């Protein structure tokens, strides 16, 4: 929303023909953080989500390769560090992308994101190990879980993890002109 549109919304339309009309107080419900809310289409959010996810995978795999393959760090340590770095990157970027950058919501977002990470990890371990015991390739199972998690994570990020809080709204008096019946 442009500055001109915000001012117009606060001040209202000018009177027709420059005539003065009596002012009447009309209550308006406004959201204190309305200026920070960004509206994006679901397809734009999905595109950004997929880009962030792709970059997270590149960071995870690339850092794993650098740490273990080049620097010789033990595999378990390199895997953990690479995963955690990509996890932080993913959280920060998706928080910004989904419009949840308000500072007062950081703890709530981080806790919900952490809960989702733990749930995703449990599901991934169960599916991958279960598939291996059933004779299915663990890599194929992993790809299937990643594809499914990509879908449910997008929905959960928008509707739960980074969803805006229900804010109390205040009533603000606004002077709005009402035409006179005096002709």
Secondary structure, 3 states (H helix, E strand, C coil): CCHHHHHHHHHCCCCHHHCCCCEEEEEEEECCCHHHCCCCCHHHHHHHHHHHHHHHHHHHHHHHHHHHHHCCCCHHHHHHHHHHHHHHHHHHHHHHHCCCCCHHHHHHHHHHHHHHHHHHHHHHHHHHHHHHHCCCCHHHHHHHHHHHHHHHHHHHHHHHHCCCCCCCCEEEEEEEECCCCCC
